[in-house]
Amino acid sequence: MDQTLPALPVLLPPDPETEIADLARRWKRANGPVMALVNRFGGAVEGQFALLPAALRARIEEITARALETSYGLSAGGSRLPDPKGRATLAAAMVTGAAGGAGGIATALAELPLTITVILHAIRREAVAAGYDPDDPWIKAEALRSFGSGSPVAADDGIDTSFLSARLTLTGPALQKLIATVAPKLAAALGQKLAAQAVPVLGAISGAALNAAFLSYYRETAAIRFALLRLAEQHGAEPVLTAFEKATAAPRITRN
């Protein structure tokens, strides 16, 4: 009697084209609400950070770098924080933004480390949602790199997809080097926020609204980042990278 079992069907990974197209649409939408708020509360986006005094710009970058390092060290406690998609984390971001905006630049500077910490924990949650361990040194590094991948206040800024083919683990000098790379870009984005918070009368209102918008932006781009990373592991970095770049490319203008 033949006891041969029937062959099981081979399960191939689904075609990533549809998911990549969806991620591209999400990326194109990500900047909208933040840029609208910055324009509303602080005037034109372009040049806001450059208009701040040089000493203040340097101070913002210094605070940003130190906050990134501190938040990275404390990030293992992120699992004990509320889910950033819930109201608690959003409320925390809005409260810190309101407090920062209430006293002008001085209190806004003091608020920056808290804002960065809240956003970093939101990014870690997106790693969990994509199936990654947020305490894996590689994923902790990617969480930090998320801050330098695109900007909420640059309309022509594309997402940095180099992470798809570069598995990075941070220890010692490598961490300092990454922070030195990420901090200026994040400081410029946060400087735009500070410039908007400094607008007379609006203060606390703009701080709360902008913090909520920045939280939403970095959380969304982190979700896209970790989804692309997962797809790259399943289908290979090169085809995923090529498909995403094609999906996010600006349409070409053709003449008849």
C-alpha positions as CSV (number, residue, x, y, z in Angstrom):
1,M,0.0,0.0,0.0
2,D,1.4,3.3,-1.1
3,Q,1.8,5.6,2.0
4,T,3.2,8.5,0.0
5,L,1.7,11.7,1.2
6,P,0.5,14.3,-1.3
7,A,3.0,17.1,-2.0
8,L,2.2,20.3,-0.1
9,P,1.8,23.4,-2.2
10,V,4.7,25.8,-2.2
11,L,3.8,29.0,-0.5
12,L,5.5,31.9,-2.2
13,P,5.6,35.4,-0.6
14,P,2.9,37.7,-2.0
15,D,3.8,40.2,-4.7
16,P,4.9,43.3,-2.9
17,E,3.8,45.7,-5.6
18,T,0.5,46.6,-4.1
19,E,2.0,47.1,-0.6
20,I,4.8,49.2,-2.0
21,A,2.3,51.4,-3.9
22,D,0.3,51.9,-0.7
23,L,3.5,52.8,1.2
24,A,4.4,55.3,-1.5
25,R,1.0,57.0,-1.2
26,R,1.4,57.2,2.6
27,W,4.8,58.8,2.2
28,K,3.5,61.4,-0.2
29,R,0.7,62.3,2.3
30,A,3.0,62.4,5.3
31,N,4.3,65.9,5.0
32,G,1.0,67.6,4.3
33,P,-0.5,68.2,7.8
34,V,2.9,69.3,9.4
35,M,3.7,71.7,6.6
36,A,0.3,73.2,6.7
37,L,0.6,73.8,10.5
38,V,4.1,75.3,10.2
39,N,2.9,77.6,7.5
40,R,-0.1,78.6,9.5
41,F,1.7,79.3,12.7
42,G,5.1,80.4,11.5
43,G,4.8,81.8,8.0
44,A,6.7,80.4,5.1
45,V,8.6,77.1,5.9
46,E,11.7,77.8,3.8
47,G,14.3,79.8,5.7
48,Q,12.6,79.8,9.1
49,F,15.5,77.9,10.7
50,A,18.1,80.0,8.9
51,L,16.5,83.2,10.3
52,L,17.2,82.2,13.9
53,P,20.4,83.6,15.4
54,A,23.5,81.4,14.7
55,A,24.1,80.8,18.4
56,L,20.5,79.6,18.8
57,R,20.8,77.3,15.9
58,A,23.9,75.8,17.4
59,R,22.1,75.4,20.7
60,I,19.2,73.6,19.1
61,E,21.6,71.2,17.4
62,E,23.5,70.6,20.7
63,I,20.3,69.9,22.6
64,T,19.0,67.6,19.8
65,A,22.2,65.5,19.8
66,R,22.2,65.2,23.5
67,A,18.5,64.3,23.6
68,L,19.0,61.6,20.9
69,E,21.8,60.0,22.9
70,T,19.8,60.1,26.2
71,S,16.6,58.8,24.5
72,Y,18.5,56.0,22.8
73,G,19.9,54.9,26.2
74,L,16.5,55.0,27.8
75,S,14.6,53.5,24.9
76,A,14.5,49.9,26.5
77,G,11.8,51.2,28.8
78,G,9.6,52.0,25.8
79,S,7.5,48.8,26.2
80,R,6.2,50.3,29.5
81,L,4.9,53.4,27.8
82,P,1.4,53.7,26.3
83,D,0.8,52.8,22.7
84,P,1.5,56.0,20.7
85,K,-1.5,55.4,18.5
86,G,-3.7,55.9,21.6
87,R,-4.7,59.1,23.2
88,A,-2.2,59.0,26.1
89,T,0.9,59.6,24.0
90,L,-0.7,62.1,21.8
91,A,-1.9,64.0,24.9
92,A,1.7,63.9,26.3
93,A,3.1,65.3,23.1
94,M,0.5,68.1,23.1
95,V,1.0,68.9,26.7
96,T,4.8,69.2,26.3
97,G,4.3,71.3,23.2
98,A,1.9,73.6,24.9
99,A,4.2,74.0,27.9
100,G,7.1,74.7,25.5
101,G,5.2,77.3,23.4
102,A,3.8,79.1,26.4
103,G,7.1,80.7,27.4
104,G,8.6,81.4,24.0
105,I,12.0,80.1,22.8
106,A,13.4,79.5,26.3
107,T,10.7,77.0,27.3
108,A,10.5,75.6,23.8
109,L,14.2,74.7,24.0
110,A,13.6,73.0,27.4
111,E,10.7,71.0,25.9
112,L,12.8,69.6,23.0
113,P,14.3,66.5,24.8
114,L,10.8,65.5,26.0
115,T,9.4,65.8,22.5
116,I,12.3,63.7,21.0
117,T,11.8,61.0,23.7
118,V,8.0,60.7,23.0
119,I,8.6,60.5,19.2
120,L,11.4,57.9,19.6
121,H,9.1,55.6,21.6
122,A,6.5,56.0,19.0
123,I,9.0,54.9,16.4
124,R,9.9,51.9,18.5
125,R,6.2,50.9,18.6
126,E,6.1,51.0,14.8
127,A,9.1,48.5,14.7
128,V,7.0,46.2,17.0
129,A,4.0,46.5,14.7
130,A,6.2,45.4,11.8
131,G,7.3,42.3,13.7
132,Y,10.7,43.5,14.9
133,D,12.2,43.5,18.4
134,P,12.8,47.2,19.3
135,D,15.6,46.2,21.7
136,D,17.6,44.4,18.9
137,P,20.7,46.7,18.4
138,W,20.0,46.7,14.7
139,I,16.4,48.0,15.1
140,K,17.5,50.5,17.8
141,A,19.9,51.9,15.3
142,E,17.2,52.0,12.6
143,A,14.9,53.9,15.1
144,L,17.5,56.6,15.4
145,R,18.1,56.7,11.7
146,S,14.4,57.3,11.2
147,F,14.9,60.9,12.4
148,G,17.3,61.5,9.5
149,S,15.1,59.8,6.9
150,G,13.0,62.6,5.4
151,S,11.9,65.8,7.0
152,P,8.4,67.1,8.0
153,V,9.3,70.6,6.7
154,A,10.8,69.9,3.3
155,A,8.4,69.4,0.5
156,D,11.0,68.0,-1.9
157,D,12.7,65.7,0.7
158,G,12.5,62.0,-0.2
159,I,12.8,59.1,2.2
160,D,16.4,57.7,2.6
161,T,16.2,54.1,1.6
162,S,19.8,53.2,2.0
163,F,18.9,51.3,5.2
164,L,17.3,48.6,3.0
165,S,20.8,47.2,2.2
166,A,22.8,48.3,5.2
167,R,22.3,46.4,8.4
168,L,23.7,48.7,11.0
169,T,24.4,47.9,14.7
170,L,25.6,50.7,16.9
171,T,28.2,50.4,19.6
172,G,30.4,53.2,21.1
173,P,31.9,55.5,18.4
174,A,29.4,54.3,15.7
175,L,26.5,55.6,17.9
176,Q,28.2,59.0,18.2
177,K,28.8,59.1,14.5
178,L,25.2,58.3,13.6
179,I,23.9,60.9,16.1
180,A,26.3,63.5,14.6
181,T,24.8,62.7,11.2
182,V,21.1,62.7,12.3
183,A,21.1,65.6,14.7
184,P,21.6,68.5,12.2
185,K,18.7,67.3,10.1
186,L,16.4,66.8,13.1
187,A,17.5,70.1,14.6
188,A,16.6,71.9,11.4
189,A,13.1,70.4,11.5
190,L,12.7,71.2,15.2
191,G,14.1,74.6,14.6
192,Q,11.3,75.3,12.2
193,K,8.9,74.2,14.9
194,L,10.5,76.5,17.5
195,A,10.3,79.4,15.1
196,A,6.6,78.7,14.7
197,Q,6.1,78.4,18.4
198,A,7.7,81.8,19.0
199,V,5.0,83.6,17.1
200,P,3.3,86.1,19.5
201,V,-0.1,85.1,21.0
202,L,-0.2,81.7,19.4
203,G,2.4,80.2,21.8
204,A,0.9,77.2,23.6
205,I,-1.7,76.5,20.9
206,S,0.9,76.3,18.1
207,G,3.2,74.2,20.4
208,A,0.5,71.6,21.1
209,A,-0.7,71.4,17.5
210,L,2.8,71.2,16.1
211,N,3.9,68.5,18.5
212,A,0.9,66.4,17.6
213,A,1.7,66.9,13.9
214,F,5.4,66.0,14.3
215,L,4.5,62.9,16.3
216,S,2.1,61.9,13.6
217,Y,4.7,62.5,10.8
218,Y,7.6,60.6,12.4
219,R,5.3,57.7,13.5
220,E,4.0,57.4,9.9
221,T,7.4,57.6,8.3
222,A,8.7,55.0,10.8
223,A,5.8,52.7,9.9
224,I,6.8,53.0,6.2
225,R,10.4,52.5,7.0
226,F,10.0,49.3,8.9
227,A,7.4,48.0,6.4
228,L,10.0,48.5,3.6
229,L,12.6,46.8,5.7
230,R,10.4,43.8,6.2
231,L,9.6,43.6,2.4
232,A,13.3,43.9,1.6
233,E,14.0,40.9,3.8
234,Q,11.3,38.9,2.0
235,H,11.9,40.0,-1.6
236,G,15.4,41.4,-1.6
237,A,16.6,45.0,-1.1
238,E,17.2,45.9,-4.7
239,P,13.7,45.1,-6.2
240,V,12.0,46.7,-3.2
241,L,14.2,49.8,-3.4
242,T,13.6,50.2,-7.2
243,A,9.9,49.7,-6.9
244,F,9.6,52.3,-4.1
245,E,11.7,54.9,-5.8
246,K,9.6,54.5,-8.9
247,A,6.4,54.8,-7.0
248,T,7.5,57.9,-5.2
249,A,9.1,59.7,-8.1
250,A,7.6,62.9,-9.3
251,P,5.6,62.5,-12.5
252,R,7.4,63.6,-15.6
253,I,6.0,66.4,-17.7
254,T,5.7,65.4,-21.3
255,R,4.9,67.6,-24.3
256,N,2.7,66.4,-27.1
